Amino acid sequence: QVQLVESGGGLVQPGDSLRLSCAASGRTLSGYAMGWFRQAPGKEREFVAGISWSGSRTSYADSVKGRFTISRDNAKNTVYVQMSSLKPEDTAVYYCAGTGSVVSALYVATRRSEYDYWGRGTQVTVSS
């Protein structure tokens, strides 16, 4: 059974930076695409960033492009998202997700339906 555990969330001020981590257990992350989603109160869960299992390709939501960077360390079985220039509208619960099937080394999954495994989320609050 795959378990994904997010960490690194917290309360920050606008313009600050934060790095979220997602540690996986029960399965190696190699061969599986990974992603980050977020859900604000009263809103649908939305795609934030995705990364191929090789780490060579990434994809971002327009709202975070240029501010967030997703990365992974397959040796540590961990995925990260570095968030900078945070805005109040970035406030949400952030979820890590992984595909359930081995995918191409260059494939980036961007749709929620492509992900089979989810963490419980970590709260990020951006407020002055």
N, C-alpha and C positions, 0 to 999 in steps of 0.2 A: 504494500500500500504506500503510495507516494504521499508525503506530507510536505507542505510548503509553509514556512514560517517567516512572516515579514517582521522587520524591526527598523528602528531609526526614525519613526514618526515623532511629532511633537508640536509644540507651539512656537512659532517664529514670527518675526516682523516682516512686513513687506520689504522686498529687496534682499532678504537673507537667502542663504543656501541650506540645503539639507540633502543627505544621502540616505536612501532607503536600501535595505538589503533583504534578500529573500534566500533563505537557506533551505535546501531540499534534503530530504532523507527518504530512504526506502528505494531509491532508484538513482542511477547516474543521470545527470542532465544532458550528457553528451548524446546527440542524436535527436534531441527534442527542442522545438522552438519554445521560447519563453516570452512573456509579456507582462506589462503592468497596465492595470485598469484603475479607474477611480469612480467613486460614487458619492455625490454630494446629496445632502438631505433633500428629499422630494424629487430627485432626478434619477434618470436611468444610469446604470453602470456604463461607463464609456472607456473606449480604448485610449491609452496614453502613449505607450511605446512598445515596440516589439523587436526581438532580435533573433536572428537565425542561430541554429545550434553551433555553427562554426564561429559565430560572432562577427562575421565579415559583413553582414547586412543588417541594417536597422530601419525602422519606420516609426514615424512620430505623428501624433495628432497635430493639426495645424496650430492649435492653441498653445502647444508647448514647444514647438519646433524652434530651435535656437537657444532654448533655455534648459531643456532636459537632455540628459545623455544616458542611454541605457548601455550596460555592459555586462559581461559575464565572465566567470572564472570556472571553467568546467572541472578543473582539478580540485577546486574547493566546493564544487557543487552549489555555487552561489551566483545569484543575479543581482545586479544593482541598478538603481536609477539615481543619477546625480541631478538634483534640481537646484537651479539658480534663479536669481531675479524673481523670487516667488511673489505671487500676487494674491490678494484676498480670494479671488475666484479659483485659486488652486486648492482651496480648503475642501477636503473630502477624505473619505476612507480610501486608502490605496491598497489594491489587491495585486498579488503576484499570481500568475497563472502559467500553466505548462500544457503543451499538447500531449495527447495520450498515445500518439503514434510517432514512430520515427519518420522524420521528414527530410527532404533534401537539405544539404548543408547550407544552401543559400536561401531557403524559404523563410519568409517572415509571416507569421499569422497575425492578422489584424482584426479578425472578427471574433466576437465573444463565443460564438458557436464552435469555433475551432479548438477551443481550450477545454480540456477535460479535468484538469486539476487546479484547485484554487486554494489560496491561503485564507486565513480568517481576516486579514486586513490590518492596517495600521493607520491611525488617525493623523492627519496633517492639518494643522490649523494655522492660517496666515492672518494675523491681526495685529494692529497697532494698539 
